[in-house]
């Protein structure tokens, strides 16, 4: 039965547990998070290097540009940067086609520039995560050049080579994520090679011990330079079924959050996530762990587009000895409604193993900007959600400004995902446009008069770092504040998460709880006002709000959320009604 106030029917809210502090806390959650390794207590900031900062006036961002922005990153309050690939590459897929895993492409600088950038990051107490591409190399990599040279090449089995079937058809029915068959005929030997993405990205055969050891040596190369961890690209795909069996048709309920063309027509049970992946990641983890020190624990996060909570959880390893964190992309996929978001969070909380640690992302270089996907009015609410959940958040560069997708004219499109499968909106250029640092010229990204590799937002003169830093109500300053609060409020760093029942379906309200502190987060996911009853007596203390217009004490009995509003409230000591 609802309550009524001022003629508005109100929902009867209640916590999910009888104690205001929520469910019983684990040992980790009862502390202040200070003993956590950096990857548990911190926030990761993804940098797409082509679009972050150009230091040499060629219109493309580079490693020196990243080094030059360390003061900003430290001010923002992030704890680690994940840098998308900067390795030597012909750039068929903008660096995700690697021709030399142990060098820097001249577009981005040199190994010396990388070392200087890494030193600058560490001097600013910022960890560096390298984007490792294990599933495939470039067809211009010397390994593949040797592999394709002869059927008798010592490196032949480093990649997947198969003859046509007896009827002349392809070796199997697998399709590329970028459209078309996953097999290309190589005229040198008359056999087909496998590529899960572009034909210029042949898949590496990790079942070959020499290929595996060569890739492990790549990890050692970067670890010995001092990197703090790796993000494994398409981490779920590096082990296929050894017999390369045909995939069955896709189930009626698609796994994918967007139409992937031909790729969406199959159930990908044989070309990805084979059970043997677990033994391989245990081996990879042992290599990475061997470089751990008390001062600098190393870290692995995997891009894991798996389809169930069980598959996701399994990638932690049965002894937490595989990935430190399999990446969780659920918030990219669920409808932007309180019930759907809550269901996803509760699923993650259910499946994260004991001792494991969840993580969340709401945007990256492959998916639409948050402000485009959920609407500009919800951008601050989305940021408050991301930075107040239990787990490690990842912020994609530009999200802290509320950047939106940029409409790219056909003649300027560059992304192969869109060019190869037109009409489905799969092109990723719109979310990869350059950072906007100041109001004039080329907005601080590159030298005045230089044409950047992709165009800027039309509102870049108003939506940039310099302008937003001066506006106390900007999403940039909200992000900065929330990142600071994660360091000073134990409940945000390490506390338990629990939702409150009985609220309007348009609102998501939850608590973050440690033994010493309870915080309440109230989010309105619509552009309408909502009123409801909370299950507490007395008042709480507003910590911050998306509109920066709430201060002091606030009722914990009757709550009014303005359109597109989020509020963070300290309710430590509150009593249940």
N, C-alpha and C positions, 0 to 999 in steps of 0.2 A: 504494500500500500504506500502511495507517495505522500509527501508533505506538500503543503501549499503556502506560498507567501506572496503577497501583493498580486493575487490572482494567477500566479504562475505555478503549475504543478511541478513539484520537486521530487526527485528520486531519493529514495532512502539508501544512503551509502553505508557500507560497512567494510571494515578491514577483513581480509581473508583469514585472519587468525584472531584468537581471542585476546592476545596480548598486543598492545599498541606497538610494541617493538617487532612484531612479525614473528616469523618462524625462528626456531632455534638456530643460533649463529654458529658457523664453523669457527675453528681456531683462527683462520686467516681473517674472517670477517669481524671478529671481535677486536682485532688490533687496529692500529691507525694506518696500516698500509706501508709504514716506513721500511719494514723489512722486505717488502716485495722487490723482486728484480725490476729494473726500469721498464721492461715490456709489460708488466702487470699494472704498475701504478701510473704509467705515462700515457701520452697521446702521440699517435703517429701522424705525420703530415706528408701526404704524397706530393711529390714534385714531378711534373711532366717537364723534363729539362728543355725541350724545344720551346716551351712557352713560359718559362719562369723569368729569366733575365738574360738578355743578350749583352755581352761585354765587349764584343769586337765589331759590332756594326754590320753584321751580315743578315740581320733579321731573324736569326734563330738563336734561342737560348743556349747556354753552355755552362760548363762546370765552374768557370771563374765567376760567371754571373751568380750562381748559387752561393759561392763563397762570399761574394760581395753583399749578400742579403742576410748574412747570419745575425746581424744586430736585430733586424726585423723579426726573424724567426725566434730569437731568444726573447724579445719583447712580447711576441704573441703568446709564448708560454708552452710551445710544443716540446716534446721530449726526444723525438726521433724524426728523421726524414727518410722516407722511402723514395729513391730516385729511379724512375723508369729507365729502361736500358740506354746506356751511353757507349756501348761497345762498338768496335769496328763493324760496319754494316753497309750494304748497298742501299738500305733504307726502303726496301720494297714494302715493309710493314713498320717503318719508322723505328728501327732498332730492335724489333722483336724477330728479326732475321739476322743472326749473329754470324759474322765472318771471322771473328777472332775474339774469343771469350776473355782474353788476357791483355787487351789493349783498348784504348779509347779512340772512338772515331774522331777524325780531325774536325768534324763539325762541332764537336763538344770540347775539344782541346787535346790534352796529352795526359799521359800517366802522371807527369809532374803536376799538372793542374788538378788531377784527382787527389793526389797526395796533399796538395795545399788546401783543397776544399775540405778533405777529411780532417786535417789538422785544425782548420778554422772551426769546423763543427764541434770537435772535441774541446777546443778552447772555450766554446760557448755552452759546454755541457749538453751538447746535442749528439745523439747517436745516429749512425748512418747505416741504412739498410739498402743493400744492392739488389736490384731486380734481376734474378737469375732466370735464364730461359732454358729449361732442361728438355723440353719435349722435342725441339727441332733446332737445327742450325740454318744458316743461309746455304743455298746451293753453291755459293761462292766460297764457302769455308774449305780450306785445304783438305780436311777430312773427307768431305763429300766429293771433292774433285778427284781424290785418289780412289774413293769407293766406286765411283762411276766409271773409272778408267778401264776396268776389266773385271770379268766374273771371278778372276783369280786374285784380285787385289787383297792384300792383308786386311784392308779396312772395308771389304765388301759387306761384311755382316754388321758393320757399325750402323748401317741404315737398313731399311726394309726393302728388299728387292724380291720381286716375284714375276714369273712368266705369266703370260695370258693363260686363261683356262683352255681346255682342249677345243672348245667352240670359238675361241678367239676373243671371248669377253674378258672384262677386267678381273683381276685376282679375287676381289670380293665386292660387295655392294656398298662399302663405306663411302661417305660423302664428306666433303670439306666444309668446315664451319664458315668458309668464305664463299661457298657456292660451288656446285659442280662435283665431279668425282674426286675422291681422295687419292687417285692414282694417276701418274703421268708416265707415258712411255719415253724411255731414254734411248735414242737411236744408237748410241755407242755400243750397247750390249743387247739391245732388243728386249730388255725387261722393263717392268714398271717399278717405280719407287713410290712409297707412301708419303703423303703430306696431309696432315690433319687441317692445315690452313692453306696458304698459298703454295703453288707449285715451286716457288723459290724458297720454301721452308720445309725441306725434307725432315721427316721424323727420325730421331736418333733411337737406336735399338739398345736400351739399357740392359737387356738380357745378355748382351755381349760383354764379357768381363773386361776386355781392353777398353771398349767405349765407356763403360761405367767408371773405370779407374781414371780415364782421362777427364771425365766430368768431375769426379771427386777432386782431382788435382786442380781444377778451376776454382773450386770452393777454397781449397787450401791457399791458392795464389792470393785471393782477395782477403782471406782471414789473416794471412801473414802481413798484408799491408795495413791491417788494423780495423777492418770493417766490423760492425757490431752484429750483423745478421743479414739474412736473405729473405726476399719475397720470391717464392717459387711460382713462376708463371704457369698457368694451366697445370697445376701440380697433380691433378687427378688423372691426367692423360698419359703419364710417362710409362705406364705398364698396360699393354694390351693383352688380350687373350693370345697365348702362344700359337694357336692354330689360325688366328686371324679369321674367325668365323663370321658369316654374314650377320649383320644386325637385323632383328625383326622389325616390323612396322611399329611406329610410335603408338602408344596407348591413346585412347580418346582424349584423356585429360593431359594436355601438354605439360611437360616439365618446365618449359621455358617461359620467362616473363615477357618475351617479345618474339615475334615471328622471325625465325631464323632461316626461312626459305626451305631448301631441300634438307638442310640439317635437322629441321623440326619434324621431318617425316619418319625418322628412325628412333627406335629405342636403343640408346647407346650403351648396350650391356657388354659388348666385346671390344670396343675401341677405347675404353677408358675405365679406370678404377678397378682393374683386375685385382683379386685378393693378394697377388704377389707384391702389390705396391707396399704393403705393410712391412715386409722384410727389407725392401729397398730403403724405405724411409728410416727404419731403425739404423741401417748402415750409414745413411747420410747423417742422421742425428749424431751418431757416435763420432763422426769426423768433426762436425761443428762443435760438439761438446768438448772435444779434446783441446780446443782453443779457449775454453772458459777460464777466466780468472775471477777472483772475488771482486775486483774493481770493475771488470768488464765482462759480464756474462753474455754469451752469444745467443742468437735467437733465430728461429725459422717460422715464417708464416707462409701458408700456401694458398694460392688462388684455387679454391676448391668449389667448382660448380657441381656439387653433388645434389642428390634429389631427396634424401630423407634425413631425418635427425640421426638415425642410426649410422648412416654412411658418414655423415659429418663427424659425429662423435668418435667413430672408429679411427679417424686419422690423427687423433691425439696419441694413439698407441695404447695397447692394453696395459702398459706400464708407464704411461705418459712419456714414452720414449721415441715418438715419431715427431710430428710437428708440435712446436710449443703452442701454436694456435692455427688450426685450420680456419681460413677466412670465412666469415659469415655474411652472405650477401642478401639475407632475407628481407632487409628493409628496402632494398632496391626493387623487390618483386611484389610485396604485399600491397593491397589497396591502402590508400592513405586514410584509413578510418581507425578509430580507437579500438574496436573489437579485433580487427585484423592485426594491428600492430601488437596488441596485448597477446593475442594467440601466438604470434611468432616469438615474442620475448619469453613467454612461458614454455614454449617448446624448447628454446635454447636452454633455459634454466633447467629443464627436465633432463636434457641429454648431455649437458656439459659434465664430464666425468669428475669424480671426487679428486680434488687437487688441480683440476684443469681451470682454465680461465676463458670466459667468453670474449667476443669482440664484435664490433658493429661498424658498418659503413653505410652511408646513405648516398654516396656519389663517388665515381672514379672516372678515369680517362676513357672508359668504355661505355658509360651510361649517361643519360641526360643529367644536366645540372639540377640540383634539388629545387631551386626556385622556379625552374621551368616545369618540372614534373609535378610539384605539389602546389605551385602558385607562389608568386613573390610574397604575398601576405603571410604565408606559412613558413617562410625561410627561417625566421628567428625561432619559431616553435620547433622546427626540425633540428636546428642546432642545439636548442636546449634539451631535446630528447636525446640526441646523440651523446652529449657531454654529461648527462646525468644517469645513464644506464650503468648497470654493473658490467664491467669489462673494459677492454681497451678500444677506444674509438680511433678511426682513421678519418682525417679531414683531407679532402682533395684541394690542392691549391686553388684559390679563388672562391671557394665556398664561404670563407670567412668574410668575403665582400658581398655575398649574395649574387654573384655573377649568374647570368642566365645563358642558355644556348644562343649561339649567334647563327643567324641564317646565312649560309655560305652559298654564294652564286655558283651555278653549275661550272663555270669556267675556272673557279678557284678550288673546287673539290679535290682532295688529295687522298683520302682514306680508301684503301683497297676494299674494305668491307662494304662500303657503300657503292663504290664504282663497279664491283663485280656482281652485286645483287641489287640493282636499282629498284626504286619504288617501294622498298620496305622500311625506309628510314634507318637503315643499319649503319650509315656513315657516322663516324665518331668525330669528325672535324668540329661540329658545333660546340662540343664540350671541351675542346682542346685549344681554344683560342688564347692569346697571350694574356698574362697577368697585367693588371692595370695599377700602376704605382703612383702616378701623379696626374694632374689635370691637363697638362699641356703637351704639345709635340706628339711624340709616339707614346705618350702616357708613361714614360719612364722605362718602358720595356726595351726599346732599342733607340739608336740615335735618331734625331730629327731628320726627316727626309728619306729614311730607309723604309723600304716596304717590308713589313713583317711577313712571316711565312703564312699566317692566317690573319684575317681582319679582326679588329677589336669590336666590342659592343658599341652600339650607337650611343649609349649613355655613359661611356667610359669617363667622360669629363666630370661626371657626378659620382660614379661608382668606382672609386680607386682608393688606395691605401691612404694617401695624404689627406684627402677630403674626409674619409670616414674616421680617421684618427681624431679629427677635430670635432666630430659630432658624437656627443656622449650617448646618443640613442641609436647609433649605427649598429648593424649586425657585427661589424668588426670589433667594436668595443664590447659588445655582449660576449662574443667569442673569447676575447682576451680576458674578460672578467670570469667567465665560467672556467676557463683553463686555470686561472689563479685560484678559484674556489676549490677545484679538485685537489690542489696542493695543501690547502689550509683546513679543509673539512673532511675528516676521516670517513664519514659516511659516504661521500662521493668517491673517495679513493678505493674503499674496500668493503663497503657495507652491503648487507643483504638487500635484495629487491623484492617487493611484494606489491601487487596491485590492490586497489580498493574497489570493491563491488558496488553495484547498485547505483551507478552514475548514468547520466545521459550518454547515449552511444556516441555522441560527438566529442566527449571529453575522456582523456586518459589521465588518471591520477594514481600515483604510486608513492611508496616510501623507500628510502634508503636508510638502513639501520645498522649501527654498531652498538656495542654494549654501552657506549657513552653518548651517542648522538643519534637523533632521528630527524631526517629531513623529509619533507613532502614536496612532490613535484606535481603541479596541476597544469595540464595542457588542454587548450581548446583547439581542436583540429578543424574548426570551421570559421567562417567570417560572420557568424551570428553570436550574440550574447547567450550565455547559458548560466542558469542558476540551479544550485542543488545543495542538499544538506550533506555535511560531513559527519562522521561518527564520533566526534570529539567534543569536549567542552572547553571553554576558555578561548584563549588566543595563542597564535604563534607569531613569530617574528619574520617578516619578509627579508630574505637574503638578497634576492634580485628578481627582476621581472623583465620580460621581453620589451615592454614599453618604457622601462626605467621610470615609471610614474607611481610605483607602489613603494612605500616605505613604512617602517615602524610595525606596529602590531596589526594583526588581521584575524578576523573571526575564524575559528575552526569548527563552527557549527553551520553557518550559512555562508556559502561561497558564491560569488558572482565572478565569472570569467568573461572579460570583454572579448570581442571578435579577435581571432588570431593572437590570443594572449597565452603566455606561459608564466608561471610564478614558481619560484623556489622558496620554500618556507621552512624555517627551523621550528620543529614541533617537539623538541626534546622536553620531556616532563609532562607532555599532554596526557590527559586522561580520556578513556573511552566514555562516551555518553551512556 
